Amino acid sequence: MLESVMHYKLAFQVYALRDSNFEWSATDEEWDRAEKVCKLLEVFLNATKLFSGTSYPTSNLFLVEIFKVKKEIVNAFISDDDFLKNMSVLMYEKFEKYWGKIEVLMSFASILDPRFKRESVSWTFERLYRLNEVDSRVEDVINKLKSLYEKYFNAYVLDRVAKSSSTSTCTSSGVQNIRARREDDFYAYLKSRPDEEDLEIKVLTSDKAFS
């Protein structure tokens, strides 16, 4: 909305000069403020559009993009404009609150992008934290990623072993049960034929010979 208004800034000013009844003309100070706010909010708009994409992965893009957001908030905070400075205080507090909850997770996503790997975390952290904190924070992310990998790898191995053991047991017992049922049925069939006792004896004898 601000971007659209800024496009017609000159038109509004000319209209105000031509129509004395036009009471909603913004002052130069308000136009200047709108331009600064528009620039600040533009980075949020671009980040929102990027993260809302559905035809490509988005979590791996978060880390570098979020740096741009913080950069604009900090620039507003250190500016000489009291309006921007006061507005940026609450924005910065909310940023720090939510960033602390997702910092490690989003770093994982960025590292797993083969284009970025560890470089994206190092580059971003250098611009988000004090220089004496960067190395320790990067190492903390790497160690947590390794720990998470080992946890899931061990769970995967145990699951495979359990499935393999279960399949082996079920297969063995299943074959034995089927064999037993078939033999019982067969011998029951033989016993139902009393006039062919010789055949039954031969079969039993032959079975023992092969066992």
C-alpha positions as CSV (number, residue, x, y, z in Angstrom):
1,M,0.0,0.0,0.0
2,L,2.8,2.4,0.9
3,E,4.6,1.6,-2.3
4,S,1.5,2.4,-4.3
5,V,1.0,5.7,-2.5
6,M,4.6,6.7,-3.0
7,H,4.2,6.2,-6.8
8,Y,1.4,8.8,-6.8
9,K,3.2,11.3,-4.4
10,L,3.5,14.0,-7.1
11,A,-0.1,13.5,-8.2
12,F,-1.4,14.1,-4.7
13,Q,0.7,17.2,-4.3
14,V,-0.5,18.7,-7.5
15,Y,-4.1,17.8,-6.7
16,A,-3.8,19.6,-3.3
17,L,-2.6,22.7,-5.1
18,R,-5.5,22.7,-7.6
19,D,-8.3,21.8,-5.1
20,S,-8.5,23.9,-2.0
21,N,-11.0,21.6,-0.5
22,F,-8.6,18.6,-0.6
23,E,-7.8,18.2,3.1
24,W,-5.9,14.9,3.2
25,S,-2.7,16.0,1.6
26,A,0.3,14.6,3.5
27,T,3.1,17.0,4.6
28,D,6.6,16.6,3.4
29,E,7.5,15.1,6.8
30,E,4.8,12.5,6.4
31,W,5.9,11.6,2.9
32,D,9.5,11.3,4.1
33,R,8.3,9.0,7.0
34,A,6.2,6.9,4.6
35,E,9.2,6.4,2.4
36,K,11.4,5.2,5.3
37,V,8.8,2.9,6.6
38,C,8.2,1.5,3.1
39,K,11.9,0.7,2.8
40,L,11.9,-1.0,6.2
41,L,8.8,-3.1,5.5
42,E,10.0,-4.1,2.1
43,V,12.5,-6.5,3.5
44,F,9.7,-8.2,5.4
45,L,7.6,-8.5,2.3
46,N,10.4,-10.0,0.3
47,A,11.2,-12.5,3.1
48,T,7.5,-13.5,3.4
49,K,7.2,-14.0,-0.4
50,L,10.4,-16.2,-0.4
51,F,9.4,-18.3,2.6
52,S,5.8,-18.8,1.2
53,G,7.1,-20.4,-1.9
54,T,5.6,-23.9,-2.7
55,S,7.6,-24.9,-5.8
56,Y,11.0,-25.0,-4.0
57,P,12.5,-25.7,-0.6
58,T,12.3,-22.7,1.8
59,S,13.8,-23.6,5.1
60,N,17.4,-23.6,3.7
61,L,16.9,-20.0,2.6
62,F,15.8,-18.7,6.0
63,L,19.2,-18.0,7.6
64,V,20.6,-15.6,5.0
65,E,17.3,-13.9,4.5
66,I,16.7,-13.3,8.2
67,F,20.0,-11.5,8.3
68,K,18.6,-8.9,5.9
69,V,15.6,-8.4,8.2
70,K,17.7,-7.8,11.3
71,K,20.0,-5.5,9.4
72,E,17.0,-3.2,8.5
73,I,15.7,-3.3,12.1
74,V,19.1,-2.3,13.5
75,N,19.5,0.5,10.9
76,A,16.2,1.9,12.0
77,F,17.2,1.6,15.6
78,I,20.4,3.6,15.2
79,S,18.9,6.2,12.8
80,D,18.3,9.8,13.8
81,D,14.6,9.5,13.1
82,D,12.8,9.2,16.4
83,F,9.7,7.7,14.8
84,L,11.7,4.8,13.2
85,K,13.8,4.3,16.3
86,N,10.7,4.0,18.6
87,M,9.1,1.6,16.1
88,S,12.2,-0.5,15.8
89,V,12.5,-1.2,19.5
90,L,9.5,-3.5,19.7
91,M,10.4,-5.0,16.4
92,Y,13.9,-5.8,17.7
93,E,12.6,-7.4,20.9
94,K,10.2,-9.6,19.0
95,F,12.9,-10.6,16.5
96,E,15.3,-11.6,19.3
97,K,12.5,-13.6,21.0
98,Y,11.6,-15.7,18.0
99,W,15.1,-15.9,16.6
100,G,16.3,-17.5,19.8
101,K,13.8,-20.3,19.3
102,I,14.6,-21.2,15.7
103,E,18.2,-20.2,15.4
104,V,19.7,-23.7,15.6
105,L,16.9,-25.4,13.6
106,M,17.2,-23.0,10.7
107,S,21.0,-23.3,10.8
108,F,20.6,-27.0,10.3
109,A,18.5,-26.5,7.2
110,S,21.1,-24.1,5.8
111,I,24.0,-26.4,6.5
112,L,22.2,-29.3,4.7
113,D,21.9,-27.2,1.6
114,P,25.0,-28.5,-0.5
115,R,25.5,-25.0,-1.9
116,F,25.9,-23.4,1.6
117,K,27.0,-26.0,4.1
118,R,28.8,-24.4,7.0
119,E,29.7,-21.1,5.2
120,S,26.2,-19.7,5.4
121,V,26.1,-20.1,9.2
122,S,29.6,-18.5,9.6
123,W,28.8,-15.7,7.3
124,T,25.4,-14.9,8.9
125,F,26.6,-15.3,12.5
126,E,29.4,-12.8,11.9
127,R,26.8,-10.2,11.1
128,L,24.3,-11.2,13.8
129,Y,26.6,-11.5,16.8
130,R,29.7,-10.0,18.3
131,L,32.9,-11.3,16.8
132,N,34.0,-13.0,20.0
133,E,30.8,-15.0,20.0
134,V,30.8,-16.2,16.4
135,D,33.1,-19.2,16.6
136,S,31.5,-20.7,19.7
137,R,28.0,-20.3,18.3
138,V,29.0,-21.9,15.0
139,E,30.6,-24.8,16.9
140,D,27.5,-25.2,19.1
141,V,25.3,-25.6,16.0
142,I,27.7,-28.1,14.4
143,N,27.9,-30.2,17.6
144,K,24.1,-30.2,18.0
145,L,23.7,-31.3,14.4
146,K,26.2,-34.1,14.9
147,S,24.4,-35.1,18.1
148,L,21.0,-35.2,16.3
149,Y,22.5,-37.2,13.5
150,E,23.9,-39.8,15.8
151,K,20.6,-40.0,17.7
152,Y,18.6,-40.8,14.6
153,F,21.3,-43.0,13.1
154,N,21.4,-45.2,16.3
155,A,17.6,-45.3,16.3
156,Y,17.7,-46.4,12.6
157,V,20.2,-49.1,13.3
158,L,18.2,-50.5,16.2
159,D,15.0,-50.5,14.2
160,R,16.7,-52.4,11.3
161,V,18.1,-54.9,13.7
162,A,14.7,-55.4,15.4
163,K,12.9,-55.8,12.0
164,S,15.6,-58.2,10.8
165,S,15.3,-60.3,13.9
166,S,11.5,-60.3,13.9
167,T,11.4,-61.2,10.2
168,S,13.8,-64.1,10.7
169,T,11.9,-65.4,13.7
170,C,8.5,-65.1,11.9
171,T,9.8,-66.7,8.8
172,S,11.4,-69.7,10.6
173,S,8.4,-70.4,12.8
174,G,6.0,-69.8,9.9
175,V,7.8,-72.4,7.7
176,Q,7.8,-74.9,10.6
177,N,4.1,-74.4,11.2
178,I,3.2,-74.8,7.6
179,R,5.3,-77.9,7.3
180,A,3.7,-79.3,10.4
181,R,0.2,-78.7,9.1
182,R,1.0,-80.2,5.8
183,E,2.5,-83.3,7.4
184,D,-0.4,-83.7,9.8
185,D,-2.8,-83.5,7.0
186,F,-0.9,-85.9,4.9
187,Y,-0.6,-88.5,7.7
188,A,-4.2,-88.0,8.6
189,Y,-5.1,-88.7,5.0
190,L,-3.0,-91.9,5.1
191,K,-4.6,-93.0,8.3
192,S,-8.0,-92.6,6.8
193,R,-7.2,-95.3,4.3
194,P,-7.0,-98.6,6.3
195,D,-6.9,-100.7,3.2
196,E,-3.5,-99.2,2.2
197,E,-1.5,-99.8,5.4
198,D,1.5,-101.0,3.4
199,L,1.7,-97.6,1.6
200,E,1.6,-95.8,4.9
201,I,4.4,-97.8,6.3
202,K,6.5,-97.2,3.2
203,V,6.0,-93.5,3.4
204,L,6.8,-93.3,7.1
205,T,9.9,-95.4,6.5
206,S,11.0,-93.3,3.6
207,D,10.5,-90.1,5.6
208,K,12.7,-91.4,8.4
209,A,15.4,-92.3,5.9
210,F,15.5,-88.8,4.6
211,S,15.4,-87.1,8.0
